[in-house]
Amino acid sequence: MDALEDYHAVLSTLYSLLSPILYPTLRFMNWARTLLLPLLRPLLVQLTNAAHDSPAVVSLGVLLVTLYISMRVMGFMQRMVAFGARVMFGLVFYGAVVVGGMMVYQRGVERTVGDVVGWVGEVQRVWVREYGRWEEVQNQASGGRQRGGRERW
């Protein structure tokens, strides 16, 4: 009860501030309800009777609503993941640009180019060595099957 007493002044001030906005909105909603309710009441009665007579339709409707909501949530999650990936790739790209600029500033263009060429050459040597090794493993595995060898499983 103390919480209501504490917030009484805040709520009364909030009501006095929002009443110029709320009063026309509530007046319009009351007008729309009095106008549309007599028109929509027979339709609502027929819909509730049909739903009561065939519960399978209600189950199908609940299933469709659940599917729709889950698809909306999945779309939201997909957009969030895409946004996060875009931010991360941007950070990595601009971080690499800054690091490259700092390397050029600190070591000079010639030494930086020499280092980058050396790194690329080493990556190429490792790539070719690993590619050859795995190609050999694959050829051994496929050659054993062609000669009628037993499979692993």
mmCIF file of the C-alpha atoms, coordinates in Angstrom:
data_MODEL
# 
_entry.id   MODEL 
# 
loop_
_atom_site.group_PDB 
_atom_site.id 
_atom_site.type_symbol 
_atom_site.label_atom_id 
_atom_site.label_alt_id 
_atom_site.label_comp_id 
_atom_site.label_asym_id 
_atom_site.label_entity_id 
_atom_site.label_seq_id 
_atom_site.pdbx_PDB_ins_code 
_atom_site.Cartn_x 
_atom_site.Cartn_y 
_atom_site.Cartn_z 
_atom_site.occupancy 
_atom_site.B_iso_or_equiv 
_atom_site.pdbx_formal_charge 
_atom_site.auth_seq_id 
_atom_site.auth_comp_id 
_atom_site.auth_asym_id 
_atom_site.auth_atom_id 
_atom_site.pdbx_PDB_model_num 
ATOM 1   C CA . MET A 1 1   ? 0.000   0.000   0.000   1.00 0.00 ? 1   MET A CA 1 
ATOM 2   C CA . ASP A 1 2   ? 2.952   2.300   0.608   1.00 0.00 ? 2   ASP A CA 1 
ATOM 3   C CA . ALA A 1 3   ? 3.976   1.986   -3.022  1.00 0.00 ? 3   ALA A CA 1 
ATOM 4   C CA . LEU A 1 4   ? 0.603   3.316   -4.169  1.00 0.00 ? 4   LEU A CA 1 
ATOM 5   C CA . GLU A 1 5   ? 0.833   6.212   -1.765  1.00 0.00 ? 5   GLU A CA 1 
ATOM 6   C CA . ASP A 1 6   ? 4.338   7.016   -2.985  1.00 0.00 ? 6   ASP A CA 1 
ATOM 7   C CA . TYR A 1 7   ? 3.299   7.004   -6.609  1.00 0.00 ? 7   TYR A CA 1 
ATOM 8   C CA . HIS A 1 8   ? -0.040  8.799   -6.096  1.00 0.00 ? 8   HIS A CA 1 
ATOM 9   C CA . ALA A 1 9   ? 1.458   12.233  -6.711  1.00 0.00 ? 9   ALA A CA 1 
ATOM 10  C CA . VAL A 1 10  ? 3.405   11.005  -9.729  1.00 0.00 ? 10  VAL A CA 1 
ATOM 11  C CA . LEU A 1 11  ? 0.374   9.274   -11.225 1.00 0.00 ? 11  LEU A CA 1 
ATOM 12  C CA . SER A 1 12  ? -1.926  12.239  -10.678 1.00 0.00 ? 12  SER A CA 1 
ATOM 13  C CA . THR A 1 13  ? 0.616   14.547  -12.330 1.00 0.00 ? 13  THR A CA 1 
ATOM 14  C CA . LEU A 1 14  ? 1.037   12.106  -15.192 1.00 0.00 ? 14  LEU A CA 1 
ATOM 15  C CA . TYR A 1 15  ? -2.734  11.875  -15.621 1.00 0.00 ? 15  TYR A CA 1 
ATOM 16  C CA . SER A 1 16  ? -3.092  15.644  -15.693 1.00 0.00 ? 16  SER A CA 1 
ATOM 17  C CA . LEU A 1 17  ? -0.319  15.878  -18.299 1.00 0.00 ? 17  LEU A CA 1 
ATOM 18  C CA . LEU A 1 18  ? -1.695  13.097  -20.506 1.00 0.00 ? 18  LEU A CA 1 
ATOM 19  C CA . SER A 1 19  ? -5.406  13.885  -20.249 1.00 0.00 ? 19  SER A CA 1 
ATOM 20  C CA . PRO A 1 20  ? -5.364  16.324  -23.212 1.00 0.00 ? 20  PRO A CA 1 
ATOM 21  C CA . ILE A 1 21  ? -3.960  13.495  -25.334 1.00 0.00 ? 21  ILE A CA 1 
ATOM 22  C CA . LEU A 1 22  ? -5.961  10.662  -23.823 1.00 0.00 ? 22  LEU A CA 1 
ATOM 23  C CA . TYR A 1 23  ? -9.382  12.311  -23.797 1.00 0.00 ? 23  TYR A CA 1 
ATOM 24  C CA . PRO A 1 24  ? -9.760  12.736  -27.591 1.00 0.00 ? 24  PRO A CA 1 
ATOM 25  C CA . THR A 1 25  ? -8.327  9.270   -28.184 1.00 0.00 ? 25  THR A CA 1 
ATOM 26  C CA . LEU A 1 26  ? -10.688 7.651   -25.706 1.00 0.00 ? 26  LEU A CA 1 
ATOM 27  C CA . ARG A 1 27  ? -13.618 9.643   -27.101 1.00 0.00 ? 27  ARG A CA 1 
ATOM 28  C CA . PHE A 1 28  ? -12.811 8.395   -30.629 1.00 0.00 ? 28  PHE A CA 1 
ATOM 29  C CA . MET A 1 29  ? -12.434 4.802   -29.420 1.00 0.00 ? 29  MET A CA 1 
ATOM 30  C CA . ASN A 1 30  ? -15.784 4.987   -27.620 1.00 0.00 ? 30  ASN A CA 1 
ATOM 31  C CA . TRP A 1 31  ? -17.431 6.409   -30.763 1.00 0.00 ? 31  TRP A CA 1 
ATOM 32  C CA . ALA A 1 32  ? -15.911 3.645   -32.918 1.00 0.00 ? 32  ALA A CA 1 
ATOM 33  C CA . ARG A 1 33  ? -17.037 0.977   -30.444 1.00 0.00 ? 33  ARG A CA 1 
ATOM 34  C CA . THR A 1 34  ? -20.610 2.237   -30.347 1.00 0.00 ? 34  THR A CA 1 
ATOM 35  C CA . LEU A 1 35  ? -20.678 2.464   -34.153 1.00 0.00 ? 35  LEU A CA 1 
ATOM 36  C CA . LEU A 1 36  ? -18.983 -0.845  -35.018 1.00 0.00 ? 36  LEU A CA 1 
ATOM 37  C CA . LEU A 1 37  ? -20.171 -3.152  -32.246 1.00 0.00 ? 37  LEU A CA 1 
ATOM 38  C CA . PRO A 1 38  ? -23.751 -3.542  -33.571 1.00 0.00 ? 38  PRO A CA 1 
ATOM 39  C CA . LEU A 1 39  ? -22.344 -4.283  -37.021 1.00 0.00 ? 39  LEU A CA 1 
ATOM 40  C CA . LEU A 1 40  ? -19.702 -6.760  -35.878 1.00 0.00 ? 40  LEU A CA 1 
ATOM 41  C CA . ARG A 1 41  ? -21.669 -8.556  -33.135 1.00 0.00 ? 41  ARG A CA 1 
ATOM 42  C CA . PRO A 1 42  ? -23.498 -10.974 -35.519 1.00 0.00 ? 42  PRO A CA 1 
ATOM 43  C CA . LEU A 1 43  ? -20.223 -11.809 -37.244 1.00 0.00 ? 43  LEU A CA 1 
ATOM 44  C CA . LEU A 1 44  ? -18.496 -12.438 -33.925 1.00 0.00 ? 44  LEU A CA 1 
ATOM 45  C CA . VAL A 1 45  ? -21.366 -14.663 -32.768 1.00 0.00 ? 45  VAL A CA 1 
ATOM 46  C CA . GLN A 1 46  ? -21.172 -16.715 -35.984 1.00 0.00 ? 46  GLN A CA 1 
ATOM 47  C CA . LEU A 1 47  ? -17.399 -17.047 -35.650 1.00 0.00 ? 47  LEU A CA 1 
ATOM 48  C CA . THR A 1 48  ? -17.613 -18.224 -32.037 1.00 0.00 ? 48  THR A CA 1 
ATOM 49  C CA . ASN A 1 49  ? -20.344 -20.727 -32.932 1.00 0.00 ? 49  ASN A CA 1 
ATOM 50  C CA . ALA A 1 50  ? -18.284 -22.078 -35.833 1.00 0.00 ? 50  ALA A CA 1 
ATOM 51  C CA . ALA A 1 51  ? -15.230 -22.350 -33.601 1.00 0.00 ? 51  ALA A CA 1 
ATOM 52  C CA . HIS A 1 52  ? -17.282 -24.177 -30.971 1.00 0.00 ? 52  HIS A CA 1 
ATOM 53  C CA . ASP A 1 53  ? -18.711 -26.589 -33.552 1.00 0.00 ? 53  ASP A CA 1 
ATOM 54  C CA . SER A 1 54  ? -15.343 -27.517 -35.113 1.00 0.00 ? 54  SER A CA 1 
ATOM 55  C CA . PRO A 1 55  ? -12.393 -27.359 -32.727 1.00 0.00 ? 55  PRO A CA 1 
ATOM 56  C CA . ALA A 1 56  ? -10.050 -28.609 -35.468 1.00 0.00 ? 56  ALA A CA 1 
ATOM 57  C CA . VAL A 1 57  ? -10.329 -25.228 -37.177 1.00 0.00 ? 57  VAL A CA 1 
ATOM 58  C CA . VAL A 1 58  ? -9.349  -23.530 -33.933 1.00 0.00 ? 58  VAL A CA 1 
ATOM 59  C CA . SER A 1 59  ? -6.367  -25.875 -33.580 1.00 0.00 ? 59  SER A CA 1 
ATOM 60  C CA . LEU A 1 60  ? -5.338  -25.110 -37.141 1.00 0.00 ? 60  LEU A CA 1 
ATOM 61  C CA . GLY A 1 61  ? -5.679  -21.390 -36.457 1.00 0.00 ? 61  GLY A CA 1 
ATOM 62  C CA . VAL A 1 62  ? -3.558  -21.649 -33.316 1.00 0.00 ? 62  VAL A CA 1 
ATOM 63  C CA . LEU A 1 63  ? -0.973  -23.629 -35.278 1.00 0.00 ? 63  LEU A CA 1 
ATOM 64  C CA . LEU A 1 64  ? -0.884  -21.010 -38.035 1.00 0.00 ? 64  LEU A CA 1 
ATOM 65  C CA . VAL A 1 65  ? -0.595  -18.158 -35.535 1.00 0.00 ? 65  VAL A CA 1 
ATOM 66  C CA . THR A 1 66  ? 2.224   -19.984 -33.742 1.00 0.00 ? 66  THR A CA 1 
ATOM 67  C CA . LEU A 1 67  ? 3.975   -20.599 -37.057 1.00 0.00 ? 67  LEU A CA 1 
ATOM 68  C CA . TYR A 1 68  ? 3.582   -16.937 -38.037 1.00 0.00 ? 68  TYR A CA 1 
ATOM 69  C CA . ILE A 1 69  ? 4.961   -15.707 -34.712 1.00 0.00 ? 69  ILE A CA 1 
ATOM 70  C CA . SER A 1 70  ? 7.893   -18.120 -34.852 1.00 0.00 ? 70  SER A CA 1 
ATOM 71  C CA . MET A 1 71  ? 8.717   -16.998 -38.398 1.00 0.00 ? 71  MET A CA 1 
ATOM 72  C CA . ARG A 1 72  ? 8.653   -13.374 -37.296 1.00 0.00 ? 72  ARG A CA 1 
ATOM 73  C CA . VAL A 1 73  ? 10.985  -14.159 -34.390 1.00 0.00 ? 73  VAL A CA 1 
ATOM 74  C CA . MET A 1 74  ? 13.307  -16.120 -36.697 1.00 0.00 ? 74  MET A CA 1 
ATOM 75  C CA . GLY A 1 75  ? 13.372  -13.198 -39.135 1.00 0.00 ? 75  GLY A CA 1 
ATOM 76  C CA . PHE A 1 76  ? 14.248  -10.851 -36.300 1.00 0.00 ? 76  PHE A CA 1 
ATOM 77  C CA . MET A 1 77  ? 17.033  -13.165 -35.160 1.00 0.00 ? 77  MET A CA 1 
ATOM 78  C CA . GLN A 1 78  ? 18.353  -13.438 -38.725 1.00 0.00 ? 78  GLN A CA 1 
ATOM 79  C CA . ARG A 1 79  ? 18.477  -9.657  -39.028 1.00 0.00 ? 79  ARG A CA 1 
ATOM 80  C CA . MET A 1 80  ? 20.278  -9.409  -35.681 1.00 0.00 ? 80  MET A CA 1 
ATOM 81  C CA . VAL A 1 81  ? 22.886  -12.004 -36.715 1.00 0.00 ? 81  VAL A CA 1 
ATOM 82  C CA . ALA A 1 82  ? 23.395  -10.265 -40.068 1.00 0.00 ? 82  ALA A CA 1 
ATOM 83  C CA . PHE A 1 83  ? 23.850  -6.934  -38.288 1.00 0.00 ? 83  PHE A CA 1 
ATOM 84  C CA . GLY A 1 84  ? 26.363  -8.451  -35.852 1.00 0.00 ? 84  GLY A CA 1 
ATOM 85  C CA . ALA A 1 85  ? 28.310  -10.083 -38.687 1.00 0.00 ? 85  ALA A CA 1 
ATOM 86  C CA . ARG A 1 86  ? 28.361  -6.807  -40.618 1.00 0.00 ? 86  ARG A CA 1 
ATOM 87  C CA . VAL A 1 87  ? 29.669  -4.954  -37.562 1.00 0.00 ? 87  VAL A CA 1 
ATOM 88  C CA . MET A 1 88  ? 32.329  -7.592  -36.875 1.00 0.00 ? 88  MET A CA 1 
ATOM 89  C CA . PHE A 1 89  ? 33.551  -7.679  -40.488 1.00 0.00 ? 89  PHE A CA 1 
ATOM 90  C CA . GLY A 1 90  ? 33.700  -3.899  -40.490 1.00 0.00 ? 90  GLY A CA 1 
ATOM 91  C CA . LEU A 1 91  ? 35.721  -3.885  -37.280 1.00 0.00 ? 91  LEU A CA 1 
ATOM 92  C CA . VAL A 1 92  ? 38.115  -6.507  -38.625 1.00 0.00 ? 92  VAL A CA 1 
ATOM 93  C CA . PHE A 1 93  ? 38.532  -4.693  -41.947 1.00 0.00 ? 93  PHE A CA 1 
ATOM 94  C CA . TYR A 1 94  ? 39.123  -1.261  -40.453 1.00 0.00 ? 94  TYR A CA 1 
ATOM 95  C CA . GLY A 1 95  ? 41.335  -2.772  -37.750 1.00 0.00 ? 95  GLY A CA 1 
ATOM 96  C CA . ALA A 1 96  ? 43.471  -4.371  -40.468 1.00 0.00 ? 96  ALA A CA 1 
ATOM 97  C CA . VAL A 1 97  ? 43.634  -1.034  -42.296 1.00 0.00 ? 97  VAL A CA 1 
ATOM 98  C CA . VAL A 1 98  ? 44.755  0.723   -39.110 1.00 0.00 ? 98  VAL A CA 1 
ATOM 99  C CA . VAL A 1 99  ? 47.336  -1.969  -38.305 1.00 0.00 ? 99  VAL A CA 1 
ATOM 100 C CA . GLY A 1 100 ? 48.644  -1.822  -41.881 1.00 0.00 ? 100 GLY A CA 1 
ATOM 101 C CA . GLY A 1 101 ? 48.894  1.938   -41.672 1.00 0.00 ? 101 GLY A CA 1 
ATOM 102 C CA . MET A 1 102 ? 50.733  1.711   -38.378 1.00 0.00 ? 102 MET A CA 1 
ATOM 103 C CA . MET A 1 103 ? 53.150  -0.839  -39.847 1.00 0.00 ? 103 MET A CA 1 
ATOM 104 C CA . VAL A 1 104 ? 53.866  1.418   -42.813 1.00 0.00 ? 104 VAL A CA 1 
ATOM 105 C CA . TYR A 1 105 ? 54.298  4.425   -40.519 1.00 0.00 ? 105 TYR A CA 1 
ATOM 106 C CA . GLN A 1 106 ? 56.608  2.584   -38.126 1.00 0.00 ? 106 GLN A CA 1 
ATOM 107 C CA . ARG A 1 107 ? 58.703  0.468   -40.525 1.00 0.00 ? 107 ARG A CA 1 
ATOM 108 C CA . GLY A 1 108 ? 58.449  2.237   -43.859 1.00 0.00 ? 108 GLY A CA 1 
ATOM 109 C CA . VAL A 1 109 ? 56.912  1.121   -47.120 1.00 0.00 ? 109 VAL A CA 1 
ATOM 110 C CA . GLU A 1 110 ? 59.789  -1.053  -48.358 1.00 0.00 ? 110 GLU A CA 1 
ATOM 111 C CA . ARG A 1 111 ? 60.184  -3.142  -45.190 1.00 0.00 ? 111 ARG A CA 1 
ATOM 112 C CA . THR A 1 112 ? 56.415  -3.517  -44.862 1.00 0.00 ? 112 THR A CA 1 
ATOM 113 C CA . VAL A 1 113 ? 56.051  -4.725  -48.456 1.00 0.00 ? 113 VAL A CA 1 
ATOM 114 C CA . GLY A 1 114 ? 58.937  -7.151  -47.923 1.00 0.00 ? 114 GLY A CA 1 
ATOM 115 C CA . ASP A 1 115 ? 57.327  -8.518  -44.754 1.00 0.00 ? 115 ASP A CA 1 
ATOM 116 C CA . VAL A 1 116 ? 53.925  -8.893  -46.417 1.00 0.00 ? 116 VAL A CA 1 
ATOM 117 C CA . VAL A 1 117 ? 55.462  -10.680 -49.423 1.00 0.00 ? 117 VAL A CA 1 
ATOM 118 C CA . GLY A 1 118 ? 57.326  -13.020 -47.042 1.00 0.00 ? 118 GLY A CA 1 
ATOM 119 C CA . TRP A 1 119 ? 54.147  -13.767 -45.078 1.00 0.00 ? 119 TRP A CA 1 
ATOM 120 C CA . VAL A 1 120 ? 52.172  -14.437 -48.258 1.00 0.00 ? 120 VAL A CA 1 
ATOM 121 C CA . GLY A 1 121 ? 54.927  -16.745 -49.526 1.00 0.00 ? 121 GLY A CA 1 
ATOM 122 C CA . GLU A 1 122 ? 54.929  -18.696 -46.272 1.00 0.00 ? 122 GLU A CA 1 
ATOM 123 C CA . VAL A 1 123 ? 51.140  -19.027 -46.324 1.00 0.00 ? 123 VAL A CA 1 
ATOM 124 C CA . GLN A 1 124 ? 51.356  -20.256 -49.920 1.00 0.00 ? 124 GLN A CA 1 
ATOM 125 C CA . ARG A 1 125 ? 53.991  -22.878 -49.018 1.00 0.00 ? 125 ARG A CA 1 
ATOM 126 C CA . VAL A 1 126 ? 51.892  -24.150 -46.100 1.00 0.00 ? 126 VAL A CA 1 
ATOM 127 C CA . TRP A 1 127 ? 48.769  -24.197 -48.280 1.00 0.00 ? 127 TRP A CA 1 
ATOM 128 C CA . VAL A 1 128 ? 50.453  -26.175 -51.073 1.00 0.00 ? 128 VAL A CA 1 
ATOM 129 C CA . ARG A 1 129 ? 52.018  -28.636 -48.601 1.00 0.00 ? 129 ARG A CA 1 
ATOM 130 C CA . GLU A 1 130 ? 48.709  -29.279 -46.806 1.00 0.00 ? 130 GLU A CA 1 
ATOM 131 C CA . TYR A 1 131 ? 46.791  -29.494 -50.082 1.00 0.00 ? 131 TYR A CA 1 
ATOM 132 C CA . GLY A 1 132 ? 49.213  -32.120 -51.377 1.00 0.00 ? 132 GLY A CA 1 
ATOM 133 C CA . ARG A 1 133 ? 49.056  -34.082 -48.140 1.00 0.00 ? 133 ARG A CA 1 
ATOM 134 C CA . TRP A 1 134 ? 45.268  -34.202 -48.070 1.00 0.00 ? 134 TRP A CA 1 
ATOM 135 C CA . GLU A 1 135 ? 45.094  -34.987 -51.772 1.00 0.00 ? 135 GLU A CA 1 
ATOM 136 C CA . GLU A 1 136 ? 47.393  -37.951 -51.132 1.00 0.00 ? 136 GLU A CA 1 
ATOM 137 C CA . VAL A 1 137 ? 45.203  -39.115 -48.236 1.00 0.00 ? 137 VAL A CA 1 
ATOM 138 C CA . GLN A 1 138 ? 42.123  -38.869 -50.448 1.00 0.00 ? 138 GLN A CA 1 
ATOM 139 C CA . ASN A 1 139 ? 43.804  -40.780 -53.275 1.00 0.00 ? 139 ASN A CA 1 
ATOM 140 C CA . GLN A 1 140 ? 44.848  -43.547 -50.878 1.00 0.00 ? 140 GLN A CA 1 
ATOM 141 C CA . ALA A 1 141 ? 41.312  -43.817 -49.514 1.00 0.00 ? 141 ALA A CA 1 
ATOM 142 C CA . SER A 1 142 ? 39.691  -43.940 -52.951 1.00 0.00 ? 142 SER A CA 1 
ATOM 143 C CA . GLY A 1 143 ? 42.368  -46.329 -54.300 1.00 0.00 ? 143 GLY A CA 1 
ATOM 144 C CA . GLY A 1 144 ? 41.690  -48.834 -51.524 1.00 0.00 ? 144 GLY A CA 1 
ATOM 145 C CA . ARG A 1 145 ? 37.997  -48.940 -52.370 1.00 0.00 ? 145 ARG A CA 1 
ATOM 146 C CA . GLN A 1 146 ? 38.662  -49.389 -56.063 1.00 0.00 ? 146 GLN A CA 1 
ATOM 147 C CA . ARG A 1 147 ? 40.865  -52.414 -55.414 1.00 0.00 ? 147 ARG A CA 1 
ATOM 148 C CA . GLY A 1 148 ? 38.134  -54.075 -53.409 1.00 0.00 ? 148 GLY A CA 1 
ATOM 149 C CA . GLY A 1 149 ? 39.497  -53.108 -50.039 1.00 0.00 ? 149 GLY A CA 1 
ATOM 150 C CA . ARG A 1 150 ? 37.305  -53.068 -46.951 1.00 0.00 ? 150 ARG A CA 1 
ATOM 151 C CA . GLU A 1 151 ? 35.647  -49.885 -45.952 1.00 0.00 ? 151 GLU A CA 1 
ATOM 152 C CA . ARG A 1 152 ? 36.062  -48.501 -42.489 1.00 0.00 ? 152 ARG A CA 1 
ATOM 153 C CA . TRP A 1 153 ? 32.522  -49.010 -41.318 1.00 0.00 ? 153 TRP A CA 1 
# 
